[in-house]
Amino acid sequence: MALAALQSKAATKDQLISDLEKARKILYDTRPTAVNLKWRLDKIMIVANSGNTVEQIKQSVINEAKKMAEEDIQINKTMGK
């Protein structure tokens, strides 16, 4: 989702949200039974929809994706102990 945000050529919030929704659908359709994936994609869209400008949305999506990645690392480290 962060990559989709970065690659988007959207000039408006609505265009960017549309691009992110397309990316969300593609990602979800690859693993429709992955509950955690759906939850995280939905979370990213909540973050995206709360932004006011294209740049703000892009930065928020990237920050949320980084946060999620770090959480995954910590969870995996804990499970590996």
JOSUL-V593664 format. One record per helix or strand of 3 or more residues. SS is the DSSP state (helix for helix, strand for strand). FROM is the first residue (numbers start at 0). LEN is the number of residues. Records with the same first field share a line. If there is no record, write none. Layout:
# JOSUL-V593664
SS = FROM-LEN ; FROM-LEN
This chain:
# JOSUL-V593664
helix = 1-6 ; 12-18 ; 34-16 ; 53-26
